[in-house]
Amino acid sequence: MASDIKSDSPDRATLVLGTLILVAAVANLNLSVANVALPDIGRAFDASQTQLNLIAVGYSLGLAGTVLYLGALGDRYGRKMLLVTGMALSIPASIVAGFAGNFEVLFLARIVGGVSAGLAFPTTLAIITALWAGPARTKAIAMWSAIGGAISALGPIVSGALLEQFHWGSVFFVTLPLALVALICSLVLVPAHVNETTERVDHLGGIVSIVFIGALVLSINFAPVKGSGTLALVLGAIAVVAGIGFFLQQRRAVNPLFDLHVAARPTFWVAAVGGLVVFGSLMGAMFIGQQFLQNVLGYSTLAAGAAIIPAALAMVIVAPRSATMIERYGARVTLLSGYLFVVLGLFVALFLWNESTQYWQVALAYALVGIGVGLAGTPASRSLTGSVPVHRAGMASGTSDLQRDLGGAIMQSILGGILTAGYAKSLGTAISSSPNASEVTPETQAALTKSFSSAEVLAERYPQYADQIMTAAKNAFLDGDTNAYIAAIIIVCAGAAVVTFFYPHRERERVLLAQYAAESDLAAEKS
């Protein structure tokens, strides 16, 4: 690492970057540790599929809802302060999640944990943007992206190992020692007040952005739930109103939270959309994949977590090389290369994942998605940071985190909703077409269609029907799973189309980024 970071780098560059990566690791691990525990949580709380979706998405919701606002607060009041506060808050949030006695407490703890990450995670990229410049910045972002993504993918492995021996709550304790070390290192090593702004913060815009993102994600989650149509519509309406309000506020604010002039730059908005789709695809694939491995293939928690290793290795190997691709071919080609591999991975999952799937087929899908994210992650983040003045680095880093976390929240919500609806519909059809349909009470049908975990509980209660119940549940899960992967492929292809038609080619990209950098330097001289 030290050999890569020579010029245009801060003092003690390796230690500073290592600290920032460690902070990002805490956020990334907390983001992914819950997925492998979802079947156990479902059985412990007799949770519905929608409740499991919310537990999985709660952390992303807290993070995505706050990153823009908190990124601006860091730009104004001190990024180091936010870094330290976020690490400190993550400790009690993880403890409460680990000891939660019901769904409501666990969901709330996940949201608070996401807010703690919203304080710390966007600040890591903002500090990299402020302290590094030129090719050294690209390489630092590549290391940050690669190691952070790999740690996120490795989270389920650690969780799976713990679940072999301990209660499901143990997965939320994984980051406690890391958070403590990151807290101390942040206090000692990270410099304070570098290229920060004195502009006032748009607090109203920040509050409206939280309402917008929160209502949007929750409306998607409740949309497929029977009897929750009115709630989903109300939340959707709130999201629309808040989204319009946020846009209007950013147009009139003297110091907007989200500079629409900067956001209109093609290297910014296309990269933001592109990253949102590709990072969301990773989170969605991990979310559904973990349940598939345990529910359908019968993998242990450790085996299911370890199945993700190919994705982690692929990201670690590929991401640093994406920096070289960017310099040689430009961000557009690198982004599209990443999309190609993500789509290939999703096609493998769609056509080869079933009840008789072998591990090499699982590994192939994860490896392809990992390669895709490794290729696309660096150009998406680098294009954002290169399009924004350094004193507004919080906006760039906040948007970069929105790529991951709003993308993850939306993709998990969409795919989880499609999975929920497909599972319930398929199982309901199987029950109604059964010769013994008249013997199935409405209460039993409600329990069967509630979630795969509820079907397992019912099978244990009625062992004489266990085989029939579990066969029907697995088939229903596969039906919902198939629909979800088809939707994911359509979304990724749409994202690739946006990049293809709207992101500048290499030479134009270089001209634009040089122009934006000159404008940033001029603004810094005047301030």
Solvent accessible surface area in square Angstrom, and as a share of the most:
residue,aa,sasa,rsa
1,M,77,0.34
2,A,63,0.49
3,S,79,0.51
4,D,63,0.33
5,I,14,0.07
6,K,161,0.68
7,S,77,0.50
8,D,82,0.43
9,S,32,0.20
10,P,25,0.16
11,D,126,0.65
12,R,134,0.49
13,A,12,0.10
14,T,54,0.31
15,L,97,0.48
16,V,2,0.01
17,L,0,0.00
18,G,30,0.29
19,T,4,0.03
20,L,0,0.00
21,I,11,0.06
22,L,38,0.19
23,V,0,0.00
24,A,1,0.00
25,A,2,0.02
26,V,1,0.00
27,A,3,0.03
28,N,6,0.03
29,L,11,0.06
30,N,10,0.05
31,L,11,0.06
32,S,0,0.00
33,V,1,0.00
34,A,0,0.00
35,N,2,0.01
36,V,0,0.00
37,A,0,0.00
38,L,0,0.00
39,P,6,0.04
40,D,33,0.17
41,I,0,0.00
42,G,0,0.00
43,R,92,0.33
44,A,61,0.47
45,F,46,0.19
46,D,66,0.34
47,A,0,0.00
48,S,25,0.16
49,Q,7,0.03
50,T,12,0.07
51,Q,53,0.24
52,L,4,0.02
53,N,3,0.01
54,L,8,0.04
55,I,0,0.00
56,A,2,0.01
57,V,0,0.00
58,G,0,0.00
59,Y,5,0.02
60,S,1,0.00
61,L,13,0.07
62,G,4,0.04
63,L,2,0.01
64,A,0,0.00
65,G,5,0.05
66,T,15,0.08
67,V,0,0.00
68,L,13,0.06
69,Y,34,0.13
70,L,20,0.10
71,G,5,0.05
72,A,15,0.11
73,L,32,0.16
74,G,2,0.02
75,D,3,0.02
76,R,78,0.28
77,Y,100,0.38
78,G,2,0.02
79,R,7,0.03
80,K,42,0.18
81,M,106,0.48
82,L,8,0.04
83,L,0,0.00
84,V,29,0.17
85,T,63,0.37
86,G,0,0.00
87,M,2,0.01
88,A,46,0.36
89,L,59,0.29
90,S,5,0.03
91,I,43,0.22
92,P,65,0.41
93,A,6,0.05
94,S,8,0.05
95,I,69,0.35
96,V,74,0.42
97,A,3,0.03
98,G,3,0.03
99,F,152,0.63
100,A,8,0.06
101,G,64,0.61
102,N,67,0.34
103,F,27,0.11
104,E,108,0.48
105,V,59,0.34
106,L,0,0.00
107,F,35,0.15
108,L,111,0.55
109,A,6,0.05
110,R,8,0.03
111,I,43,0.22
112,V,53,0.30
113,G,6,0.06
114,G,0,0.00
115,V,45,0.26
116,S,1,0.01
117,A,2,0.02
118,G,0,0.00
119,L,23,0.11
120,A,0,0.00
121,F,3,0.01
122,P,1,0.01
123,T,5,0.03
124,T,0,0.00
125,L,0,0.00
126,A,1,0.01
127,I,8,0.04
128,I,0,0.00
129,T,2,0.01
130,A,12,0.09
131,L,26,0.13
132,W,2,0.01
133,A,41,0.32
134,G,42,0.40
135,P,86,0.54
136,A,9,0.07
137,R,39,0.14
138,T,9,0.05
139,K,85,0.36
140,A,0,0.00
141,I,0,0.00
142,A,2,0.02
143,M,38,0.17
144,W,3,0.01
145,S,10,0.06
146,A,2,0.02
147,I,47,0.24
148,G,1,0.01
149,G,6,0.05
150,A,4,0.03
151,I,37,0.19
152,S,6,0.04
153,A,0,0.00
154,L,68,0.34
155,G,0,0.00
156,P,0,0.00
157,I,32,0.16
158,V,65,0.37
159,S,0,0.00
160,G,0,0.00
161,A,46,0.35
162,L,46,0.23
163,L,18,0.09
164,E,80,0.36
165,Q,144,0.64
166,F,127,0.53
167,H,111,0.50
168,W,15,0.05
169,G,1,0.01
170,S,15,0.10
171,V,1,0.00
172,F,4,0.02
173,F,59,0.25
174,V,25,0.14
175,T,2,0.01
176,L,41,0.21
177,P,85,0.53
178,L,59,0.29
179,A,1,0.01
180,L,94,0.47
181,V,73,0.42
182,A,0,0.00
183,L,30,0.15
184,I,94,0.48
185,C,34,0.20
186,S,0,0.00
187,L,97,0.48
188,V,100,0.57
189,L,27,0.13
190,V,2,0.01
191,P,51,0.32
192,A,50,0.39
193,H,129,0.58
194,V,44,0.25
195,N,81,0.42
196,E,39,0.17
197,T,17,0.10
198,T,118,0.68
199,E,61,0.27
200,R,200,0.73
201,V,19,0.11
202,D,13,0.07
203,H,84,0.37
204,L,100,0.50
205,G,0,0.00
206,G,0,0.00
207,I,98,0.50
208,V,31,0.18
209,S,2,0.02
210,I,65,0.33
211,V,68,0.39
212,F,59,0.25
213,I,5,0.03
214,G,15,0.15
215,A,8,0.06
216,L,47,0.23
217,V,0,0.00
218,L,42,0.21
219,S,11,0.07
220,I,39,0.20
221,N,1,0.00
222,F,43,0.18
223,A,64,0.49
224,P,41,0.26
225,V,40,0.23
226,K,200,0.85
227,G,83,0.80
228,S,21,0.13
229,G,37,0.36
230,T,104,0.61
231,L,82,0.41
232,A,11,0.09
233,L,135,0.67
234,V,76,0.43
235,L,26,0.13
236,G,22,0.21
237,A,56,0.44
238,I,71,0.36
239,A,4,0.03
240,V,92,0.53
241,V,105,0.60
242,A,10,0.08
243,G,19,0.18
244,I,98,0.50
245,G,29,0.28
246,F,25,0.10
247,F,98,0.41
248,L,95,0.47
249,Q,19,0.08
250,Q,6,0.03
251,R,167,0.61
252,R,172,0.63
253,A,20,0.16
254,V,140,0.81
255,N,37,0.19
256,P,22,0.14
257,L,4,0.02
258,F,36,0.15
259,D,30,0.16
260,L,49,0.24
261,H,134,0.60
262,V,6,0.04
263,A,12,0.10
264,A,69,0.54
265,R,24,0.09
266,P,41,0.26
267,T,0,0.00
268,F,1,0.01
269,W,89,0.31
270,V,0,0.00
271,A,0,0.00
272,A,20,0.15
273,V,55,0.31
274,G,0,0.00
275,G,0,0.00
276,L,46,0.23
277,V,11,0.06
278,V,0,0.00
279,F,8,0.03
280,G,0,0.00
281,S,2,0.01
282,L,9,0.04
283,M,8,0.04
284,G,0,0.00
285,A,8,0.06
286,M,1,0.00
287,F,1,0.00
288,I,0,0.00
289,G,0,0.00
290,Q,0,0.00
291,Q,3,0.01
292,F,0,0.00
293,L,0,0.00
294,Q,22,0.10
295,N,12,0.06
296,V,6,0.03
297,L,35,0.17
298,G,58,0.56
299,Y,52,0.20
300,S,53,0.34
301,T,15,0.09
302,L,72,0.36
303,A,43,0.33
304,A,0,0.00
305,G,0,0.00
306,A,31,0.24
307,A,1,0.01
308,I,0,0.00
309,I,66,0.33
310,P,24,0.15
311,A,0,0.00
312,A,3,0.02
313,L,102,0.51
314,A,11,0.09
315,M,4,0.02
316,V,66,0.38
317,I,98,0.50
318,V,24,0.14
319,A,1,0.01
320,P,45,0.28
321,R,147,0.54
322,S,0,0.00
323,A,9,0.07
324,T,77,0.45
325,M,47,0.21
326,I,3,0.01
327,E,78,0.35
328,R,139,0.51
329,Y,104,0.39
330,G,1,0.01
331,A,0,0.00
332,R,35,0.13
333,V,62,0.36
334,T,0,0.00
335,L,0,0.00
336,L,43,0.21
337,S,27,0.17
338,G,0,0.00
339,Y,3,0.01
340,L,103,0.51
341,F,59,0.25
342,V,0,0.00
343,V,20,0.12
344,L,76,0.38
345,G,1,0.01
346,L,4,0.02
347,F,79,0.33
348,V,19,0.11
349,A,4,0.03
350,L,29,0.15
351,F,139,0.58
352,L,60,0.30
353,W,15,0.05
354,N,61,0.31
355,E,90,0.40
356,S,92,0.59
357,T,14,0.08
358,Q,111,0.49
359,Y,100,0.38
360,W,138,0.49
361,Q,27,0.12
362,V,0,0.00
363,A,18,0.14
364,L,68,0.34
365,A,3,0.03
366,Y,3,0.01
367,A,26,0.20
368,L,25,0.13
369,V,5,0.03
370,G,0,0.00
371,I,43,0.22
372,G,0,0.00
373,V,6,0.04
374,G,4,0.04
375,L,14,0.07
376,A,0,0.00
377,G,1,0.01
378,T,0,0.00
379,P,0,0.00
380,A,0,0.00
381,S,0,0.00
382,R,38,0.14
383,S,0,0.00
384,L,0,0.00
385,T,2,0.01
386,G,22,0.21
387,S,0,0.00
388,V,8,0.05
389,P,23,0.14
390,V,37,0.21
391,H,50,0.22
392,R,27,0.10
393,A,1,0.01
394,G,1,0.01
395,M,4,0.02
396,A,0,0.00
397,S,0,0.00
398,G,0,0.00
399,T,6,0.03
400,S,0,0.00
401,D,0,0.00
402,L,18,0.09
403,Q,2,0.01
404,R,18,0.07
405,D,1,0.00
406,L,18,0.09
407,G,0,0.00
408,G,0,0.00
409,A,0,0.00
410,I,29,0.14
411,M,3,0.01
412,Q,3,0.01
413,S,0,0.00
414,I,50,0.25
415,L,2,0.01
416,G,0,0.00
417,G,7,0.07
418,I,50,0.25
419,L,1,0.00
420,T,17,0.10
421,A,46,0.35
422,G,8,0.08
423,Y,6,0.02
424,A,35,0.27
425,K,154,0.65
426,S,23,0.15
427,L,3,0.01
428,G,15,0.15
429,T,81,0.47
430,A,45,0.35
431,I,17,0.09
432,S,81,0.52
433,S,86,0.56
434,S,40,0.26
435,P,133,0.84
436,N,83,0.42
437,A,32,0.24
438,S,113,0.73
439,E,124,0.55
440,V,45,0.26
441,T,65,0.38
442,P,106,0.67
443,E,127,0.57
444,T,39,0.23
445,Q,68,0.30
446,A,61,0.48
447,A,29,0.23
448,L,16,0.08
449,T,30,0.17
450,K,73,0.31
451,S,0,0.00
452,F,4,0.02
453,S,5,0.03
454,S,5,0.03
455,A,0,0.00
456,E,36,0.16
457,V,38,0.22
458,L,8,0.04
459,A,6,0.05
460,E,130,0.58
461,R,149,0.54
462,Y,90,0.34
463,P,95,0.60
464,Q,120,0.53
465,Y,107,0.41
466,A,26,0.20
467,D,116,0.60
468,Q,109,0.48
469,I,21,0.10
470,M,40,0.18
471,T,74,0.43
472,A,26,0.21
473,A,0,0.00
474,K,55,0.23
475,N,66,0.34
476,A,1,0.01
477,F,2,0.01
478,L,27,0.14
479,D,69,0.36
480,G,0,0.00
481,D,4,0.02
482,T,54,0.31
483,N,70,0.36
484,A,0,0.00
485,Y,2,0.01
486,I,76,0.39
487,A,17,0.13
488,A,1,0.01
489,I,15,0.08
490,I,112,0.57
491,I,45,0.23
492,V,0,0.00
493,C,64,0.38
494,A,56,0.44
495,G,3,0.03
496,A,22,0.17
497,A,43,0.34
498,V,37,0.21
499,V,0,0.00
500,T,49,0.29
501,F,155,0.65
502,F,114,0.47
503,Y,5,0.02
504,P,14,0.09
505,H,118,0.53
506,R,94,0.34
507,E,100,0.45
508,R,134,0.49
509,E,2,0.01
510,R,107,0.39
511,V,83,0.48
512,L,11,0.05
513,L,23,0.11
514,A,64,0.50
515,Q,84,0.37
516,Y,14,0.05
517,A,51,0.39
518,A,61,0.47
519,E,74,0.33
520,S,9,0.06
521,D,87,0.45
522,L,93,0.46
523,A,39,0.30
524,A,63,0.49
525,E,136,0.61
526,K,157,0.67
527,S,124,0.80
